């Protein structure tokens, strides 16, 4: 009898193993393809590939939390009530974050030896907060908002640390701007996968996307410690002082090491030490980032009341979101392929084109131009950020470059918050909203374009970078 059972069990086991191999093959193939892409051109040896994968996990987790919050704060109630909920969300989360954001960069500058731990802490914090939010997401109670604030702060802290980490993981054949492009593109692709997955989990219950986020962030916590140990090295680094008054340069410090600063005039806050090109690039990027935050909130409400053509509100929002995401991915891909021979000109160009599109959208407001402005905003945000990265690499000394990245990222995040606040406060009038958007861009163009073009004509003593 035992021989018979063995004879019967053998083919069954072989069949089960065969089925298992067939089912695992697509996953193994997909995983191998992802690993090959993320580790190409020396990224595997330098550790950049691991950072790309970590950032993809981070973006997927954030998207699942976004799906859960959107379904609770925005989609589950009528438009007027939703505006009140989102306004409350902004007041309880974005406003405190605007106060905390300037502290994040300098605080993380003080822990250069604990960057992996800081990234892991950000992931673990969001994992625990996702579980906390799962109990309140169905009711939309006030306890949801402090947890959302914690998620936001932890997410932005991760973003600042990531910006500081990238220069430490550069392969010899990849420039900093291309490395940032690859990291960003990995996050965008992960977001595209996580969005429908989160929506599917939401069909099981409003708390299930948060359970998914918990699992993703736990994985991110583990992956954070897989980054190379050199991430925690602070060798050759110094903090970038954002000042506009008199300052003591590193060269001057070397010439007069014993000279005291006792009665020297204290510097005023500003951005002088990063150079005029970087300053004007930050101004232009801030205007574009404000547009992104504005469109996110303004169109979210506008399309609920006035959807695109004959489409439903939900489908209209989906079309605009896809257009913005595709534009961002396209801009990131273009930035990774092009050699940034003239980053100042590129930023001036995308800001001017985006301003023109915003003006046309305000005058000829309609479904087509709403989709166009969303796509153009995504492209311009990606290309302008890539060009800013290139300028920081070119003009900011290596010993303060990581700090400059951290501080510029904080400034851009704050600009998005301001744009979002404007979007939630405006009446739901398309022409008015796009007119305000054009005004924000016009202000950015007035303060930045001339300086960028002047800097481009003047040139730089530093070599251009790819």
C-alpha positions as CSV (number, residue, x, y, z in Angstrom):
1,X,0.0,0.0,0.0
2,X,2.8,2.4,0.8
3,X,4.4,1.7,-2.6
4,X,1.0,2.5,-4.2
5,X,0.7,5.8,-2.3
6,X,4.2,6.7,-3.2
7,X,3.5,6.0,-6.9
8,X,0.4,8.0,-6.8
9,X,1.9,10.8,-4.7
10,X,5.0,11.1,-6.9
11,X,3.2,12.4,-10.1
12,X,0.9,14.6,-8.0
13,X,3.9,16.2,-6.3
14,X,5.7,16.6,-9.7
15,X,2.5,18.2,-11.1
16,X,2.2,20.6,-8.2
17,X,5.9,21.6,-8.6
18,X,5.3,22.1,-12.3
19,X,2.3,24.3,-11.7
20,X,4.3,26.2,-9.1
21,X,7.1,26.8,-11.5
22,X,4.7,28.1,-14.1
23,X,3.1,30.5,-11.6
24,X,6.4,31.7,-10.4
25,X,7.9,32.2,-13.8
26,X,6.2,35.5,-14.6
27,X,7.1,36.9,-11.2
28,X,10.7,35.7,-11.5
29,X,10.8,37.2,-15.0
30,X,9.3,40.5,-13.8
31,X,11.6,40.6,-10.8
32,X,14.7,39.9,-12.9
33,X,13.7,42.6,-15.4
34,X,13.2,45.2,-12.6
35,X,16.5,44.2,-11.0
36,X,18.3,44.4,-14.4
37,X,16.9,47.9,-15.0
38,X,17.6,49.3,-11.6
39,X,21.2,47.9,-11.5
40,X,22.2,48.9,-15.0
41,X,25.3,51.1,-15.8
42,X,27.0,50.4,-12.5
43,X,24.1,51.2,-10.3
44,X,24.2,47.7,-8.8
45,X,27.8,48.0,-7.7
46,X,27.4,51.5,-6.3
47,X,24.2,50.9,-4.3
48,X,22.1,53.2,-6.4
49,X,20.0,50.3,-7.6
50,X,19.0,49.5,-4.0
51,X,18.0,53.2,-3.5
52,X,15.8,53.1,-6.6
53,X,14.1,50.0,-5.3
54,X,13.7,51.5,-1.9
55,X,12.2,54.7,-3.4
56,X,9.8,52.6,-5.4
57,X,8.6,50.9,-2.2
58,X,8.3,54.3,-0.5
59,X,6.2,55.7,-3.4
60,X,3.9,52.6,-3.4
61,X,3.2,52.9,0.3
62,X,2.5,56.7,0.0
63,X,0.1,56.0,-2.8
64,X,-1.9,53.4,-0.9
65,X,-2.3,55.9,2.0
66,X,-3.3,58.6,-0.5
67,X,-6.0,56.2,-1.9
68,X,-7.3,55.5,1.6
69,X,-7.4,59.2,2.6
70,X,-9.0,60.3,-0.7
71,X,-11.8,57.8,-0.3
72,X,-12.5,59.0,3.2
73,X,-11.9,62.8,3.1
74,X,-12.9,63.5,-0.5
75,X,-15.0,60.9,-2.3
76,X,-17.3,59.6,0.5
77,X,-19.2,62.9,1.1
78,X,-20.9,65.6,-1.0
79,X,-18.7,68.3,-2.6
80,X,-19.5,71.1,-0.1
81,X,-18.8,68.8,2.8
82,X,-15.7,67.5,1.1
83,X,-14.3,71.0,0.8
84,X,-14.8,71.4,4.5
85,X,-13.0,68.1,5.2
86,X,-10.1,68.9,2.9
87,X,-9.8,72.4,4.4
88,X,-9.7,70.8,7.8
89,X,-7.1,68.4,6.5
90,X,-5.0,71.3,5.2
91,X,-5.3,73.1,8.5
92,X,-4.4,70.1,10.7
93,X,-1.7,68.7,8.5
94,X,-0.4,71.1,5.9
95,X,-0.2,74.2,8.1
96,X,1.8,72.5,10.8
97,X,4.0,70.9,8.2
98,X,4.7,74.4,6.7
99,X,6.1,75.3,10.1
100,X,8.0,72.0,10.5
101,X,9.4,71.9,6.9
102,X,12.2,74.5,7.5
103,X,13.4,72.4,10.5
104,X,13.6,69.1,8.7
105,X,16.6,69.8,6.5
106,X,18.8,71.4,9.2
107,X,17.8,68.7,11.7
108,X,18.7,65.9,9.3
109,X,22.0,67.7,8.5
110,X,23.0,67.0,12.1
111,X,22.7,63.2,11.8
112,X,24.8,62.4,8.7
113,X,25.9,59.2,10.3
114,X,22.4,57.9,10.7
115,X,20.9,58.3,7.3
116,X,19.9,54.6,6.9
117,X,18.4,54.7,10.3
118,X,16.5,57.9,9.5
119,X,15.1,56.4,6.3
120,X,14.1,53.2,8.2
121,X,12.6,55.3,10.9
122,X,10.5,57.2,8.4
123,X,9.3,53.9,6.9
124,X,8.5,52.3,10.3
125,X,6.7,55.5,11.5
126,X,4.4,55.4,8.5
127,X,3.8,51.7,8.9
128,X,2.6,52.2,12.5
129,X,0.6,55.3,11.6
130,X,-1.1,53.4,8.8
131,X,-2.4,50.9,11.3
132,X,-3.5,53.7,13.6
133,X,-5.4,55.3,10.7
134,X,-7.1,52.0,9.7
135,X,-9.3,52.3,12.8
136,X,-10.4,55.8,12.0
137,X,-10.6,55.9,8.2
138,X,-14.1,54.5,8.0
139,X,-15.6,57.1,10.2
140,X,-13.4,60.0,9.2
141,X,-13.0,61.1,12.8
142,X,-10.7,63.9,13.9
143,X,-8.1,61.3,15.1
144,X,-7.4,60.6,11.5
145,X,-5.8,64.0,10.9
146,X,-2.9,64.0,13.5
147,X,-1.9,60.6,12.1
148,X,-2.1,62.0,8.6
149,X,0.2,64.8,9.7
150,X,2.7,62.3,11.0
151,X,2.6,60.4,7.7
152,X,3.2,63.7,5.8
153,X,6.1,64.7,8.0
154,X,7.7,61.3,7.9
155,X,7.3,61.1,4.1
156,X,8.9,64.5,3.6
157,X,11.7,63.6,6.0
158,X,12.4,60.6,3.8
159,X,12.5,62.8,0.7
160,X,15.0,65.1,2.2
161,X,17.3,62.2,3.3
162,X,17.0,60.6,-0.1
163,X,18.2,63.8,-1.8
164,X,21.2,63.8,0.5
165,X,22.0,60.2,-0.1
166,X,22.0,60.1,-3.9
167,X,25.4,61.8,-4.3
168,X,27.0,59.1,-2.1
169,X,25.8,56.3,-4.4
170,X,26.7,57.7,-7.8
171,X,28.2,55.2,-10.2
172,X,31.2,56.4,-12.2
173,X,29.2,56.5,-15.5
174,X,26.1,58.2,-14.2
175,X,25.8,61.9,-13.4
176,X,23.8,63.2,-10.4
177,X,21.0,64.6,-12.5
178,X,20.6,61.2,-14.3
179,X,20.7,59.3,-11.0
180,X,17.9,61.5,-9.6
181,X,16.0,60.9,-12.9
182,X,16.2,57.1,-12.5
183,X,15.2,57.3,-8.8
184,X,12.2,59.5,-9.6
185,X,11.1,57.4,-12.5
186,X,11.3,54.2,-10.3
187,X,8.9,56.0,-7.9
188,X,6.5,57.0,-10.6
189,X,6.3,53.5,-12.0
190,X,5.7,52.1,-8.5
191,X,2.9,54.7,-8.0
192,X,1.3,53.6,-11.2
193,X,1.2,50.0,-10.0
194,X,0.1,50.9,-6.4
195,X,-2.8,53.2,-7.4
196,X,-5.0,50.4,-8.9
197,X,-3.9,48.0,-6.3
198,X,-5.0,50.4,-3.6
199,X,-8.3,51.0,-5.3
200,X,-8.8,47.2,-5.5
201,X,-8.1,46.8,-1.8
202,X,-10.5,49.6,-1.1
203,X,-13.3,47.5,-2.5
204,X,-12.8,45.1,0.4
205,X,-13.1,48.0,2.9
206,X,-11.7,51.5,3.5
207,X,-9.1,50.2,5.9
208,X,-7.5,47.6,3.5
209,X,-5.3,50.1,1.5
210,X,-3.8,51.0,4.9
211,X,-3.1,47.4,5.7
212,X,-1.4,47.2,2.4
213,X,0.6,50.3,3.2
214,X,1.6,48.8,6.5
215,X,3.1,45.8,4.7
216,X,4.8,47.9,2.1
217,X,6.4,50.2,4.7
218,X,7.6,47.3,6.8
219,X,9.4,46.0,3.7
220,X,10.8,49.5,3.2
221,X,12.1,49.5,6.8
222,X,14.1,46.3,6.1
223,X,15.3,47.6,2.7
224,X,16.6,50.8,4.2
225,X,19.3,48.8,6.0
226,X,20.4,47.1,2.8
227,X,21.8,50.3,1.5
228,X,25.7,50.5,1.5
229,X,27.4,51.7,4.7
230,X,28.9,54.6,2.8
231,X,25.4,56.2,3.0
232,X,26.1,57.0,6.6
233,X,29.5,58.6,5.9
234,X,29.8,62.3,6.2
235,X,33.3,62.5,4.8
236,X,33.9,65.7,2.9
237,X,30.6,67.2,3.7
238,X,29.6,70.5,5.3
239,X,26.3,72.3,5.8
240,X,25.2,74.8,3.2
241,X,24.5,78.1,4.8
242,X,21.5,79.7,3.2
243,X,22.4,83.4,3.8
244,X,22.1,86.6,1.8
245,X,24.3,88.8,3.9
246,X,28.1,88.7,4.5
247,X,29.4,85.3,5.1
248,X,32.7,83.6,5.8
249,X,33.6,81.3,2.9
250,X,35.5,78.1,3.4
251,X,38.5,79.6,1.5
252,X,38.5,82.6,3.8
253,X,38.4,80.4,6.8
254,X,41.5,78.6,5.5
255,X,43.3,81.9,5.0
256,X,42.5,83.2,8.4
257,X,41.9,80.2,10.6
258,X,42.5,82.1,13.9
259,X,40.4,85.2,13.1
260,X,37.5,85.7,15.4
261,X,34.1,86.7,14.2
262,X,33.1,88.4,17.4
263,X,31.5,91.6,16.2
264,X,30.9,90.6,12.6
265,X,27.5,91.4,11.3
266,X,25.2,88.3,11.6
267,X,24.0,87.0,8.2
268,X,20.3,87.3,7.3
269,X,18.4,84.3,6.0
270,X,18.7,83.8,2.3
271,X,20.3,81.7,-0.4
272,X,23.4,83.5,-1.4
273,X,26.0,80.7,-0.9
274,X,24.3,78.4,-3.5
275,X,24.9,80.9,-6.3
276,X,22.7,83.1,-8.4
277,X,21.9,80.4,-11.0
278,X,20.7,78.0,-8.3
279,X,18.8,80.8,-6.6
280,X,16.8,81.7,-9.8
281,X,16.3,78.0,-10.6
282,X,14.8,77.6,-7.1
283,X,12.5,80.5,-7.7
284,X,11.3,79.1,-11.0
285,X,10.9,75.6,-9.6
286,X,8.9,77.0,-6.6
287,X,6.4,78.6,-9.0
288,X,6.0,75.4,-10.9
289,X,5.6,73.4,-7.7
290,X,3.0,75.8,-6.5
291,X,1.1,75.2,-9.8
292,X,1.3,71.5,-9.1
293,X,-0.2,71.8,-5.6
294,X,-2.8,74.3,-6.9
295,X,-4.0,72.0,-9.7
296,X,-4.1,69.0,-7.4
297,X,-6.7,70.6,-5.1
298,X,-8.5,73.0,-7.4
299,X,-9.2,70.5,-10.2
300,X,-10.2,67.8,-7.6
301,X,-13.1,69.9,-6.6
302,X,-13.8,71.6,-9.9
303,X,-14.2,68.3,-11.7
304,X,-16.6,66.9,-9.1
305,X,-19.0,69.8,-9.8
306,X,-18.1,70.4,-13.5
307,X,-16.7,67.1,-15.0
308,X,-15.1,66.9,-18.4
309,X,-17.7,66.8,-21.1
310,X,-20.1,63.9,-20.7
311,X,-17.7,62.0,-18.4
312,X,-18.5,61.2,-14.8
313,X,-16.7,63.1,-12.0
314,X,-14.7,60.1,-11.0
315,X,-13.7,59.3,-14.6
316,X,-12.8,63.0,-15.2
317,X,-10.5,63.0,-12.2
318,X,-8.9,59.8,-13.4
319,X,-8.2,61.3,-16.9
320,X,-6.6,64.4,-15.4
321,X,-4.6,62.3,-12.9
322,X,-3.3,60.0,-15.7
323,X,-2.4,63.0,-17.9
324,X,-0.4,64.6,-15.0
325,X,1.3,61.3,-14.1
326,X,2.1,60.5,-17.8
327,X,3.5,64.1,-18.2
328,X,5.7,63.7,-15.1
329,X,7.0,60.3,-16.3
330,X,7.6,61.7,-19.8
331,X,9.5,64.7,-18.4
332,X,11.5,62.5,-16.2
333,X,12.4,60.2,-19.1
334,X,13.4,63.2,-21.2
335,X,15.5,64.5,-18.4
336,X,17.3,61.2,-18.2
337,X,18.0,61.0,-21.9
338,X,19.0,64.6,-22.7
339,X,22.4,66.1,-21.8
340,X,21.7,69.2,-19.7
341,X,24.0,71.5,-21.7
342,X,21.9,74.5,-20.7
343,X,20.0,73.9,-17.5
344,X,19.2,77.7,-17.1
345,X,17.7,77.9,-20.6
346,X,15.7,74.7,-20.0
347,X,14.2,76.0,-16.8
348,X,13.4,79.4,-18.4
349,X,11.9,77.5,-21.4
350,X,9.6,75.2,-19.5
351,X,8.4,78.0,-17.1
352,X,7.6,80.2,-20.1
353,X,5.8,77.5,-22.0
354,X,3.8,76.5,-18.9
355,X,2.8,80.1,-18.4
356,X,1.6,80.3,-22.0
357,X,-0.4,77.2,-21.7
358,X,-2.0,78.4,-18.4
359,X,-3.0,81.7,-20.0
360,X,-4.6,79.9,-23.0
361,X,-6.4,77.5,-20.6
362,X,-7.8,80.5,-18.7
363,X,-9.0,82.2,-21.9
364,X,-10.3,79.0,-23.6
365,X,-11.2,76.9,-20.5
366,X,-12.6,73.5,-21.5
367,X,-12.1,69.8,-21.1
368,X,-9.2,69.6,-23.7
369,X,-7.2,72.4,-22.1
370,X,-7.7,71.1,-18.6
371,X,-6.0,67.8,-19.7
372,X,-3.3,69.7,-21.5
373,X,-2.4,71.9,-18.5
374,X,-2.3,68.9,-16.3
375,X,0.1,67.1,-18.7
376,X,2.2,70.2,-19.3
377,X,2.5,70.8,-15.6
378,X,3.8,67.3,-15.1
379,X,6.3,67.6,-17.8
380,X,7.6,71.0,-16.7
381,X,7.8,70.0,-13.1
382,X,10.0,67.0,-14.0
383,X,12.3,68.9,-16.4
384,X,12.7,71.9,-14.2
385,X,13.6,69.7,-11.2
386,X,16.2,67.8,-13.3
387,X,17.7,71.0,-14.5
388,X,17.8,72.3,-10.9
389,X,19.7,69.1,-9.9
390,X,22.1,69.7,-12.7
391,X,22.8,73.3,-11.5
392,X,23.3,72.2,-8.0
393,X,25.8,69.5,-9.2
394,X,27.6,72.1,-11.4
395,X,27.7,75.2,-9.1
396,X,27.5,74.0,-5.5
397,X,30.8,72.7,-4.0
398,X,30.9,69.0,-3.3
399,X,31.4,69.5,0.4
400,X,28.0,71.3,0.7
401,X,26.1,69.7,-2.1
402,X,24.1,67.2,-0.1
403,X,23.0,69.9,2.3
404,X,21.9,72.1,-0.7
405,X,19.8,69.2,-2.1
406,X,18.1,68.7,1.3
407,X,17.3,72.4,1.7
408,X,16.1,72.9,-1.8
409,X,13.8,69.9,-1.5
410,X,12.3,71.4,1.7
411,X,11.6,74.7,-0.1
412,X,9.9,73.0,-3.0
413,X,7.7,71.0,-0.7
414,X,6.6,74.1,1.1
415,X,5.8,75.7,-2.3
416,X,3.5,72.8,-3.1
417,X,1.7,73.3,0.3
418,X,1.1,77.0,-0.5
419,X,-0.2,76.2,-4.0
420,X,-2.6,73.6,-2.5
421,X,-3.9,76.1,0.0
422,X,-4.7,78.6,-2.7
423,X,-6.5,75.9,-4.7
424,X,-8.8,74.9,-1.8
425,X,-9.8,78.5,-1.1
426,X,-10.8,79.6,-4.6
427,X,-14.3,79.5,-5.9
428,X,-15.0,76.7,-8.4
429,X,-14.7,78.8,-11.5
430,X,-12.4,77.4,-14.2
431,X,-11.4,80.7,-15.8
432,X,-10.7,82.3,-12.5
433,X,-8.7,79.3,-11.3
434,X,-6.5,79.1,-14.4
435,X,-6.1,82.9,-14.2
436,X,-4.7,82.6,-10.7
437,X,-2.5,79.7,-11.8
438,X,-1.2,81.9,-14.7
439,X,-0.6,84.7,-12.2
440,X,1.5,82.5,-9.9
441,X,3.6,81.4,-13.0
442,X,3.9,85.0,-14.2
443,X,5.3,86.0,-10.8
444,X,7.8,83.2,-11.0
445,X,8.8,84.2,-14.5
446,X,9.2,87.8,-13.6
447,X,11.6,86.9,-10.7
448,X,13.6,84.1,-12.4
449,X,13.6,84.0,-16.2
450,X,15.8,87.1,-16.7
451,X,18.3,86.0,-14.1
452,X,18.4,82.5,-15.6
453,X,19.0,83.8,-19.1
454,X,21.7,86.2,-17.9
455,X,23.4,83.4,-16.1
456,X,23.3,81.2,-19.2
457,X,24.9,84.0,-21.3
458,X,27.6,84.6,-18.7
459,X,28.4,80.9,-18.5
460,X,30.0,79.0,-15.7
461,X,33.6,78.3,-14.7
462,X,32.5,74.8,-13.8
463,X,32.2,72.1,-16.5
464,X,28.7,71.3,-17.8
465,X,27.3,68.0,-16.6
466,X,25.1,65.5,-18.2
